[in-house]
Amino acid sequence: MIRDTELNETQIGELVNRFYAKARVDEMLGPIFAEAIGDRWDSHLATMKMFWSSIMLGSASYKGNPMAVHLRVPHLSPRHFERCLALWRETAAEVCGDQGSVFVERAEAIAGRLVSAVTLGTASTHTVRIASN
């Protein structure tokens, strides 16, 4: 477990790597990720580290439209997001200890918006730059 008192890129990287290692072999999520990402895992992990760095550290390194990306994933449902959140909670606690709750709160808020978009089948077509400020 990383025990820094402040969030940092190393912690984010470890959390992202461990979470996706679990998701890839998960019975429910593995096939979804395999179809969506294929052999582009290095690129996906780098993107997700930039995403979480932007969310948690305000780095503004991520530029993209997460809703549009999720809308392109076939057969995605609220239960997939519930499973993702369960794995995220578990992994955040393992990697970040008490600080994991901050990651979980942000992930739950993001998942809520993504579930709404997937359920309604709509998303903004604008690219966004995410920062926590």
VMD Tcl script that draws the C-alpha trace (Angstrom):
set ca {
  {0.00 0.00 0.00}
  {1.18 3.48 -0.83}
  {1.09 5.60 2.32}
  {1.93 9.11 1.14}
  {-0.06 11.80 2.89}
  {-0.69 13.58 -0.41}
  {-2.09 12.11 -3.59}
  {0.47 11.76 -6.35}
  {1.08 10.33 -9.83}
  {2.68 7.17 -8.42}
  {-0.38 6.40 -6.34}
  {-2.70 7.06 -9.26}
  {-0.61 4.83 -11.53}
  {-0.64 1.97 -9.06}
  {-4.39 2.28 -8.53}
  {-5.11 2.32 -12.26}
  {-2.78 -0.60 -12.98}
  {-4.19 -2.79 -10.21}
  {-7.81 -1.94 -10.98}
  {-7.48 -2.82 -14.65}
  {-5.53 -5.99 -13.88}
  {-8.58 -7.11 -11.88}
  {-11.11 -5.86 -14.45}
  {-9.39 -7.72 -17.30}
  {-9.88 -11.08 -15.60}
  {-13.27 -10.34 -14.07}
  {-16.00 -12.66 -15.35}
  {-18.42 -9.81 -16.06}
  {-16.06 -7.01 -17.07}
  {-13.25 -8.89 -18.80}
  {-15.17 -9.56 -22.03}
  {-16.42 -5.95 -22.21}
  {-12.89 -4.58 -21.86}
  {-11.43 -7.17 -24.23}
  {-13.88 -6.15 -26.96}
  {-13.55 -2.40 -26.34}
  {-9.78 -2.20 -25.88}
  {-8.40 -5.21 -27.71}
  {-4.60 -5.05 -27.74}
  {-4.41 -1.32 -26.93}
  {-3.92 -1.75 -23.19}
  {-0.76 0.34 -22.88}
  {-2.52 3.28 -24.50}
  {-5.67 2.77 -22.44}
  {-3.74 2.63 -19.15}
  {-1.82 5.78 -20.05}
  {-5.11 7.54 -20.88}
  {-6.71 6.43 -17.62}
  {-3.71 7.65 -15.61}
  {-4.03 11.04 -17.31}
  {-7.78 11.02 -16.63}
  {-7.34 10.33 -12.90}
  {-4.42 12.75 -12.64}
  {-6.67 15.43 -14.09}
  {-9.50 14.55 -11.72}
  {-7.46 14.16 -8.55}
  {-4.47 16.48 -9.06}
  {-5.87 19.05 -11.47}
  {-3.11 18.27 -13.97}
  {-5.38 18.87 -16.99}
  {-3.41 16.14 -18.81}
  {-6.55 14.35 -20.00}
  {-8.40 15.59 -23.03}
  {-11.33 13.55 -24.20}
  {-15.01 12.75 -23.90}
  {-15.58 9.84 -21.52}
  {-19.33 9.79 -22.14}
  {-18.96 9.45 -25.88}
  {-16.41 6.68 -25.39}
  {-18.73 4.74 -23.10}
  {-21.68 5.20 -25.45}
  {-19.73 3.35 -28.15}
  {-19.34 0.24 -25.96}
  {-22.01 -2.30 -26.93}
  {-24.12 -3.97 -24.24}
  {-22.89 -1.67 -21.45}
  {-25.40 -1.50 -18.60}
  {-25.69 -0.11 -15.07}
  {-24.68 -3.50 -13.64}
  {-21.29 -3.18 -15.39}
  {-20.75 0.16 -13.67}
  {-21.79 -1.36 -10.33}
  {-19.20 -4.10 -10.79}
  {-16.54 -1.55 -11.81}
  {-17.27 0.47 -8.69}
  {-17.00 -2.62 -6.49}
  {-13.56 -3.41 -7.93}
  {-12.55 0.26 -7.72}
  {-13.55 0.45 -4.02}
  {-11.60 -2.71 -3.25}
  {-8.53 -1.58 -5.16}
  {-8.57 1.97 -3.80}
  {-8.61 0.60 -0.25}
  {-5.70 -1.75 -1.04}
  {-3.55 0.88 -2.74}
  {-4.49 4.06 -0.91}
  {-5.78 3.04 2.50}
  {-7.88 5.82 4.02}
  {-7.17 8.11 1.05}
  {-8.99 5.62 -1.14}
  {-12.31 7.13 -0.10}
  {-11.49 10.28 -2.10}
  {-10.97 8.20 -5.25}
  {-14.17 6.27 -4.55}
  {-16.26 9.42 -4.10}
  {-15.05 10.80 -7.42}
  {-15.56 7.46 -9.19}
  {-19.11 7.15 -7.86}
  {-19.99 10.63 -9.12}
  {-18.47 9.94 -12.53}
  {-20.16 6.54 -12.78}
  {-23.52 8.13 -12.00}
  {-23.14 10.50 -14.93}
  {-21.92 7.73 -17.23}
  {-24.82 5.46 -16.27}
  {-27.23 8.27 -17.07}
  {-25.61 8.80 -20.46}
  {-25.54 5.09 -21.29}
  {-29.12 4.61 -20.13}
  {-30.37 7.61 -22.10}
  {-28.03 6.99 -25.03}
  {-26.90 10.61 -25.20}
  {-23.75 12.53 -24.49}
  {-22.30 15.89 -25.29}
  {-20.28 15.87 -28.49}
  {-17.81 18.35 -27.03}
  {-14.33 17.29 -26.02}
  {-13.57 18.24 -22.45}
  {-10.44 18.93 -20.47}
  {-10.94 17.73 -16.93}
  {-9.46 19.52 -13.95}
  {-10.50 19.35 -10.32}
  {-10.53 23.13 -9.89}
}
mol new
graphics top color blue
foreach p $ca { graphics top sphere $p radius 0.5 }
foreach p [lrange $ca 0 end-1] q [lrange $ca 1 end] { graphics top cylinder $p $q radius 0.2 }
display resetview
